[in-house]
Structures are given as structure tokens and as C-alpha cells.
Amino acid sequence: MRKTLAKTCLALMGTAPLLAGAADVDMRVIVSGEIAPGVYGRVDFGTAPPPPVLYAKPIVIAPPPGPPARPIYVHVPPGHAKNWKKHCQRYHACGQPVYFVKSAEYEPGYKAKGKKDK
């Protein structure tokens, strides 16, 4: 057991430089069902119809010069959608038109698991 653990640690140490370069990886979620509360990021829905969105028009913070970019879909906590200018950088989406994908978190009366009423 200790030898296996030691080998695993050495193997991980050898990949540390590779992992350090991968720290700024853009992770995408491919939707095959309902958007899950608590799972956030860019949403790719492939050839399926677009999921329900929070606002009818995409939100754009600091549009880049040139032709308009294609809109992207993101699933973010409700507070991030309300104050997108503050949070767009976290999702690498400040210069792009963004649609916010709806989930149960946006419904009135929704309570996250583990949160108690005050």
C-alpha cells in the first residue's frame, strides 16, 4: 500500500508542471437534462434547442471592437446574474453576449440544501 501511494505521489509530482499550465482551462458542461443548481459555468447544448434563459436579450459587458460575437450560455448563481459586471471575468465572458440559463435556483421559494430559514 505504501509503495503504491509513493508511486502515485511521484507520478503526480512529475505532472505538476503540466497541471500548472492547465490552471486557466475553460470547463464546459454539455446539457443532457435539467440544469443542476450549484453547478456553474458555460453551457453547451449541442443541437438541442436552447435552454430557458433569465433575460430575453443577451447581456454584454465591454463588447470587443469588430463584428458581434456569438452569444454564449452560462449557468451562474442568481447573484452573479444580477451583478454580471462584477462576475463576468470569473467566467471569461466579459466581452461576449451572454444568456443566463434558468434553473430551480431562480424560482421563488427555492432553498438550497443545507440552508436554514432565518
Phi, psi and omega in degrees: 000315181294323179295319179296318179295318179296317179297319179296317179297317179295320179295319179292323178296325179290334179265359181304315178298325178292319180291326179297322178288341182265010184294337182255041182277136178272112182269137179238150179247130175262122187276126175238002179200212181287145176293133184268129174301140179090351177252112189240154177140192181288143182241123172252126182249011176061230182266000178291159176296151180301146178287165177299142182240160183287314181241146183291327180253146178290150178264135179231125174253123178052069180298139180286155177292155180104192182294149181296142178282159174291140179293150174245161178248132177228149173250117183228161174298152181307322179295328178289322179293322181293325182238058187300324181302325180285330189250351187299328182296325179301329183258008180054047186222024182291326183262015184236148172293133186233132168257135177265120182283132179283149171214183181301334181298336182272355182279143177300139178083001180292134174235128177292149178299137177091348178267135181256154175292146177264000000 
